């Protein structure tokens, strides 16, 4: 029985909006703690290992932890609900921060890596929160709900890095190494997110699922095998769009700061360019949601792919000394990713039944984070071997191929919608 049974439409709508607010707050808190911690991972790694070649391992551990966390938490949410899954993820993130501090205090690089793995696991709750919001709303409002929750990461992107210095001072006052300070931030902020999820996500978002578009009529039907779900055109295209956007975004974004400093830009210029990128990634999420609800998922995904394509080409042809061109390119890269992320998440949710959602969404996010790790590691190799311009050309080629697949897939979506009654409404 759903918690929404017996409620008036106005009461149910108010309850759903309150739940979105709680999810937004959780993402804002969780991302603040997460970003503060990951900001110093390479610095801490070099301090403990004394080996520059190992400096990227903690960041890789964070990404790998997020992939593992998405898979496990997706399964937990599918069986027991969104609330215990989100709270458990945040709690693991807190434990990871404590372990990382222990590694710094004991000068143990392996312990630091274990802590970073758990911190990444905790970040899965930030990412999966958007799907908790998506459950509750009909197709016509789903993407807007996703956009609001994703928007919460803007808070973390702004506040998180600015707490690094302050937290270092706090660490010293507590008798801890300065570099352990940023890991105190997730203990507090992610801890509050865990507490907020436990106490305030009642009833569970799954119990507030929309009756008409959440597959309620199929709630007691056993979920399909994962390989069967992935073959559905709407699911396959959504996952492809999410992975492609993430891959190209990380591919270019990772090496842009190094590319700029190698050509004489100071850290202030680098900071401005990355700020424009982060603004595009998160601040415009509500707009991306409204556009998706208005025009459908595939047109918005296509617009996002076009922006990423333009960004990749600009990055390839921009003179290294022209930071304004790079600023525009990185902003387009961020917003193009956001358009695909919001619209793709809405499309994925619409392509699966309520009994399949959490598991499929978790696997999808695991693929996204695995893609991030590959792109992050591969970008350095490409730049080292052929240069930054080739990196941009490679990104453009990937987006171009994916765009062609999406155009072909649009026909498959229309054929499926016309020939069969899907479990979920397909927004194309």
PyMOL commands that set and color helices and strands:
alter all, ss='L'
color gray80, all
select helices_A, chain A and resi 9-38+41-49+52-54+57-80+82-105+109-135+139-151+153-173+178-200+205-208+216-218+226-231+233-262+267-283+285-295+297-317+323-350+357-386+388-419
alter helices_A, ss='H'
color red, helices_A
deselect
rebuild
show_as cartoon
